[in-house]
Amino acid sequence: MIVGYSRVSTKDQHLELQNSALTASGCERIFSDKASGSKTDRPELNKCLNFLQSGDTLHVWKLDRLGRDLRHLVNIVHALNDRDVGFKVLTGQGAAIDTTTAPGKLVFGIFAALAEFERELIRERVNAGIAAAKAKGVRFGPPSKLTSEIIEKARIEKARGRSVRHIAMDLGIGKSALYNVFKGEEKLWTQ
């Protein structure tokens, strides 16, 4: 069965052009959403994906009608492929994508490789930015609750024989924070 999916971003826009092209391509059933393409959780898209069965093909008018995020698109098409469901884009930038043909699978494979490459570049940039910030002394995470006053109170309480757990609870801080502050003072904390 050929199934279509159409989408417009606002309630003021119309689905007729897309639905006519989908019907002309042989779609027997069309699911339509009026929602932003940046939203990954769309009611009719979810119904459409659940409706598709092995041997079916999903048609979309343009690739951006299915979604705007490359990773989301790749994940959807991979999930369809795993279920033996084809995918075809009728017009626009992704019109060469037709996973029911060898050339179409190749084009989709290139899209998938680009999405993976994009994820790796983003990861590298984020890690480089974090390393540079740390080198400049930037601290990440919430501000520390450990003041010199609290550290001194913790030392006194531990010297009195109280457990780290109870000291941390009383001072309103985490146990790991106390252990991190006193890394070089193992004797104090293991007694």
C-alpha positions in Angstrom: 0.0 0.0 0.0 1.2 3.5 -0.8 0.6 5.9 2.1 1.1 9.6 2.1 2.0 12.2 4.7 1.4 15.9 4.3 2.1 18.8 6.7 1.7 22.5 6.9 3.1 24.7 9.7 0.1 26.9 10.5 -3.6 26.5 10.4 -3.7 29.3 7.8 -1.9 27.2 5.3 -3.5 24.7 3.0 -2.8 21.0 2.3 -4.5 20.8 -1.1 -1.3 21.0 -3.2 0.5 18.3 -1.3 -2.5 16.0 -1.0 -3.2 16.3 -4.8 0.4 15.4 -5.6 0.2 12.5 -3.1 -3.0 11.2 -4.6 -1.5 11.5 -8.1 1.5 9.4 -6.9 -0.9 6.5 -6.0 -1.5 7.1 -2.3 -4.4 5.2 -1.0 -4.4 6.8 2.4 -3.0 10.2 3.5 -2.2 11.5 7.0 -2.0 15.3 7.4 -0.7 17.5 10.2 -0.9 21.2 10.8 2.2 21.6 13.0 5.7 22.9 12.9 8.3 20.6 11.2 10.6 21.2 14.2 8.1 19.2 16.4 9.0 15.6 16.3 5.9 14.5 18.1 3.0 15.1 15.7 -0.3 13.2 16.1 -0.9 12.3 12.5 2.7 11.5 11.8 2.6 9.1 14.7 -0.6 7.5 13.4 0.9 7.3 9.9 4.1 5.6 11.2 2.1 3.1 13.3 -0.2 2.4 10.3 2.5 1.4 7.9 3.2 -2.3 7.5 5.9 -4.4 5.8 5.8 -3.9 2.0 4.1 -0.4 2.2 5.8 2.8 0.9 5.5 6.2 2.5 5.3 9.2 0.1 5.9 12.8 1.1 5.6 15.8 -1.2 8.9 17.3 -0.1 11.5 16.1 2.4 10.9 19.0 4.8 7.3 18.0 5.2 8.4 15.0 7.1 10.8 17.0 9.3 13.4 19.7 9.4 16.0 18.0 11.6 18.3 15.8 9.5 18.8 13.4 12.5 15.1 13.0 13.0 14.6 12.3 9.3 17.3 9.7 9.2 15.9 8.0 12.3 12.4 7.8 10.8 13.7 6.4 7.5 16.0 3.9 9.3 13.0 2.8 11.4 10.9 2.4 8.2 13.7 0.4 6.5 13.9 -1.9 9.5 10.2 -2.6 9.1 10.6 -3.2 5.3 8.7 0.0 4.5 9.8 2.1 1.6 10.1 5.9 1.5 9.8 8.2 -1.4 10.1 12.0 -1.8 8.1 13.3 -4.7 9.7 16.7 -5.4 12.1 19.3 -4.1 15.7 18.8 -2.7 15.2 15.2 -1.7 13.4 14.0 -4.8 16.2 11.5 -5.5 15.3 9.6 -2.3 13.3 6.5 -3.1 14.4 3.7 -0.8 12.6 1.2 -2.9 15.3 1.6 -5.6 19.1 1.1 -5.4 19.9 4.7 -6.4 17.4 6.0 -3.9 19.0 3.9 -1.2 22.4 5.3 -2.1 21.2 8.9 -1.9 19.6 8.2 1.5 22.8 6.6 2.7 24.7 9.8 1.8 22.1 11.8 3.8 22.6 9.4 6.7 26.4 9.7 6.5 26.1 13.5 6.4 23.9 13.5 9.5 26.4 11.4 11.4 29.2 13.7 10.2 27.3 16.7 11.4 26.8 15.0 14.9 30.5 14.3 15.1 31.5 17.9 14.2 29.1 19.3 16.8 30.4 16.9 19.4 34.0 17.9 18.6 33.2 21.7 18.7 31.4 21.3 22.1 34.3 19.3 23.6 36.9 21.8 22.3 34.9 24.7 23.7 34.6 22.9 27.1 38.3 22.2 27.2 39.2 25.8 26.3 36.9 27.1 29.0 38.3 24.8 31.6 41.8 25.9 30.6 40.7 29.5 31.3 39.5 28.4 34.8 35.7 28.4 34.0 33.8 26.1 36.3 30.8 24.2 35.0 27.7 23.2 36.9 25.9 25.1 39.6 27.9 27.3 42.0 29.5 25.5 44.8 27.7 25.5 48.2 31.0 24.9 49.9 32.3 28.0 51.6 35.4 28.0 53.8 33.0 28.3 56.7 31.1 25.1 55.7 34.4 23.2 55.1 35.6 24.2 58.5 32.3 23.0 60.1 32.7 19.7 58.2 36.2 19.2 59.5 35.1 19.9 63.1 32.1 17.5 62.8 34.2 14.7 61.3 36.8 15.1 64.1 34.0 14.6 66.5 33.4 11.2 64.9 30.2 12.0 62.8 29.7 10.2 59.5 30.1 11.9 56.2 26.5 11.2 55.4 25.2 12.9 58.5 27.5 15.9 58.1 26.5 16.4 54.5 22.8 16.2 55.4 23.2 18.7 58.3 25.1 21.1 56.1 22.8 20.7 53.1 25.5 19.5 50.7 26.2 16.3 48.9 28.5 13.6 50.3 30.6 13.6 47.1 31.2 17.3 47.5 32.8 16.7 50.9 34.9 13.8 49.5 36.1 15.9 46.6 37.2 18.8 48.9 39.1 16.5 51.2 40.8 14.2 48.6 44.2 14.6 50.2 42.8 14.0 53.7 41.9 10.3 53.4 42.9 9.6 57.0 40.3 12.0 58.2 37.5 10.4 56.2 38.3 6.8 56.7 38.4 6.9 60.5 
